[in-house]
Amino acid sequence: MKMITAVIKPFKLEEVREALAECGVNGLTVTEVKGFGRQKGHTELYRGAEYVVDFL
């Protein structure tokens, strides 16, 4: 058994799933993740309070 970890964009999920199925991989676990990098985030107002959104 081998474990493969991949971070892909959500719109590519179906294409990746189909390619894995063609290779004989019939099971996978999908987890939605958020992260940050070069983007600095932004500030939002919610109910009069200001919040910094770092994870995009």
Secondary structure, DSSP 8 states (H G I E B T S, - for coil): ---------GGGHHHHHHHHHHTT------------SS---EEEEETTEEEEE---
